[in-house]
Amino acid sequence: MKSNIALHWLTPGYVGKIPRGEVWVREDWFDNPEKMKKLRTHEMVELNLMIRKGLSYTRAHKIANKFEKHVKA
């Protein structure tokens, strides 16, 4: 998974490799509920922007990064 924390079926370079509807998460993140909460929020925002608004991965990722900073543990 390189240095990525999470990958989904619309991540560039992984399209067609990850089944639709799945998000793959690095194993070392599972034991941290605070990190996982922010990660789930990030991925949901990112995917929704890509699917519903047609944004590119790069643009959706930047917006999701900003959004997750407001998530409280």
C-alpha positions, 0 to 999 in steps of 0.5 A: 500500500506504499505510504498510503493510509487508505485506498479505495476503488477510485484512488488513482493507480488502484482503479479496478484493483480494489472492489467497488465499495471497499476501503483498504486501511493500513493495519497499523491504524486499526488500534487507534479509534481517534485516527480511524474516526478521522480516516472514515470521515476523510474517505466518506467526504472524498468518495462523496465529492468524487461520485456526487460532484465529479471532482478529481481525486486530487481536489476531493482529497485536498477538501477531505484533508481540510474537513477531517481536521474539524473532526473531534475524537 
